[in-house]
Amino acid sequence: MKISHLGHAAVLVETERTRILIDPGNFEPAWHGLTDLDAVLVTHVHPDHLDPAAAADLLAANPGAAVHVEPSITEAALPFADRLTAAPVGTTLTIGDVTVETVGGQHAEIHRDIPRIGNIGLVLRAEGEPTLFHPGDSYATAPEGIDVLAMPAYGPWAAMKETVDFVRAVGAAQAFPIHDELLNDRGRGLVAGRIAEMTETAVTDLRDHQPHTF
């Protein structure tokens, strides 16, 4: 399995037969212009995970790509609404040689005065490949059997103590930081260092946008 971190929460997953893009948001344009996608998956409606304007161009360039999203997104006024399929928690999708399971249900609390929204975590499996978990914006669910964790490094809904406990709970052998565009390089280094010191998970920096084989 080849994994490319294309900025913030955007992750491209490639096997021999399948190309899947997760969370094409508005913080980083590295995913713009991708073609030959089999599917686009979106964990929740926030624009740093789904940029409607750029996503419209992406889907036009990938007319055969399935688009599976957290259910509330199907209710949004989006120019590509006819392409969206709701994937509630407990859904199992087969996309090429990849099986995707949706888990979780709610975005992490940002503040008690801000209503919480839906969020799906994504567990991707393929025969003979490591299992990847992309949690979106939530630390509430820690699926079993995860080999590689897309680890949210920082958000207005997360504290370091919660990040450490989440990484420990998932127990993946390897992780790479995502949701990191609100951090400078010093902050990224601080998070990676703490995770290395306080968990048994090895952290790999994928900010070069290049495919990494796990």
Residue pairs with C-beta under 8 A, 6 or more apart in sequence:
1 13
1 14
1 15
1 126
1 129
1 130
1 132
1 148
1 213
1 214
2 13
2 14
2 15
2 211
2 212
2 213
3 11
3 12
3 13
3 14
3 132
3 148
3 176
3 206
3 211
3 212
3 213
3 214
4 11
4 12
4 14
4 206
4 209
4 210
4 211
4 212
5 11
5 150
5 176
5 177
5 178
5 206
5 207
5 209
6 12
6 21
6 28
6 30
6 31
6 209
7 25
7 27
7 28
7 29
7 30
7 31
7 181
7 209
8 23
8 25
8 27
8 28
8 48
8 178
8 179
8 180
8 181
9 22
9 23
9 25
9 27
9 43
9 48
9 49
9 134
9 136
9 137
9 150
9 152
9 178
9 179
10 21
10 22
10 23
10 24
10 25
10 28
10 30
10 31
11 21
11 22
11 23
11 134
11 150
11 178
12 19
12 20
12 21
12 22
12 31
12 34
12 211
13 19
13 20
13 21
13 22
13 98
13 124
13 132
14 20
14 211
15 96
15 97
15 98
15 126
15 129
16 97
17 96
17 97
18 38
18 39
18 95
18 96
18 97
18 98
18 126
19 34
19 36
19 37
19 38
20 37
20 38
20 39
20 40
20 41
20 95
20 98
20 100
20 124
21 31
21 34
21 37
21 39
21 40
21 41
21 58
22 40
22 41
22 42
22 43
22 122
22 134
22 150
23 41
23 42
23 43
23 49
23 50
23 134
23 136
24 31
24 40
24 42
24 49
24 50
24 51
24 54
24 55
24 58
25 46
25 47
25 48
25 49
25 50
25 51
26 47
26 48
26 51
26 54
27 48
27 181
28 181
29 54
30 209
31 58
32 54
32 57
32 58
33 61
34 58
34 61
34 62
35 61
35 62
36 62
37 58
37 62
37 65
38 64
38 65
38 66
38 95
38 96
39 65
39 66
39 67
39 68
39 93
39 95
40 55
40 58
40 59
40 62
40 65
40 66
40 67
40 68
41 67
41 68
41 69
41 87
41 100
41 122
42 49
42 50
42 67
42 68
42 69
42 70
42 73
43 49
43 70
43 119
43 120
43 121
43 122
43 134
43 135
43 136
43 137
44 50
44 70
44 72
44 73
44 107
44 117
44 118
44 119
44 120
44 136
44 137
45 70
45 72
45 73
45 76
45 117
45 118
46 107
46 117
46 137
48 179
48 181
49 136
49 137
50 69
50 73
52 76
52 78
52 79
55 78
55 80
56 78
56 79
56 80
59 65
59 67
59 80
59 83
66 85
66 95
67 80
67 83
67 84
67 85
68 85
68 86
68 87
68 91
68 93
68 100
69 84
69 85
69 86
69 87
70 86
70 87
70 118
70 119
70 120
70 136
71 86
71 87
71 88
71 118
72 117
72 118
73 84
73 86
74 81
74 84
74 85
74 86
78 84
87 93
87 100
87 102
87 120
88 102
88 120
89 102
89 103
89 104
89 105
89 120
90 102
90 103
91 101
91 102
92 99
92 100
92 101
92 102
93 99
93 100
93 101
93 102
94 100
97 126
97 127
98 124
98 125
98 126
99 124
99 125
99 126
100 122
100 123
100 124
100 125
101 122
101 123
101 125
101 143
102 120
102 121
102 122
102 123
103 120
103 121
103 122
103 123
103 141
103 143
104 119
104 120
104 121
104 135
104 136
104 138
104 140
104 141
105 118
105 119
105 120
105 140
105 141
106 116
106 117
106 118
106 119
106 138
106 140
107 116
107 117
107 118
107 119
107 136
107 137
107 138
107 157
108 116
108 119
108 137
108 138
108 139
108 140
108 155
108 157
108 158
109 116
109 157
110 156
110 157
119 136
119 137
119 138
120 136
121 133
121 134
121 135
121 136
121 138
121 141
121 143
122 132
122 133
122 134
122 135
122 136
123 131
123 132
123 133
123 143
123 146
124 131
124 132
124 133
124 134
125 131
130 147
130 148
130 174
130 214
131 145
131 146
131 147
131 148
132 146
132 147
132 148
132 149
132 150
132 214
133 143
133 146
133 148
133 149
133 150
133 170
133 172
134 150
134 178
135 141
135 149
135 150
135 152
135 166
137 152
137 155
137 157
137 179
139 152
139 158
139 162
139 163
139 165
139 166
142 166
142 169
142 170
142 171
143 170
146 170
146 171
146 172
147 172
147 173
147 174
147 214
148 172
148 173
148 174
148 175
148 176
148 214
149 167
149 170
149 172
149 174
149 175
149 176
149 201
150 175
150 176
150 178
151 163
151 166
151 167
151 175
151 176
151 177
151 178
151 195
151 201
151 203
152 158
152 163
152 177
152 178
152 179
153 163
153 177
153 178
153 179
153 180
153 183
153 188
153 191
153 192
154 163
154 179
154 180
154 182
154 183
154 187
154 191
155 179
155 182
156 182
160 191
160 194
163 191
163 194
163 195
164 194
164 195
164 198
164 199
167 175
167 195
167 199
167 201
168 198
168 199
168 200
170 201
171 200
171 201
172 201
173 200
173 201
173 202
174 201
174 202
174 203
174 204
174 214
175 195
175 201
175 202
175 203
175 204
176 203
176 204
176 205
176 206
176 212
177 188
177 191
177 192
177 203
177 205
177 206
180 188
180 191
180 207
183 191
188 205
188 207
192 203
192 205
195 201
195 203
196 202
196 203
204 212
206 212
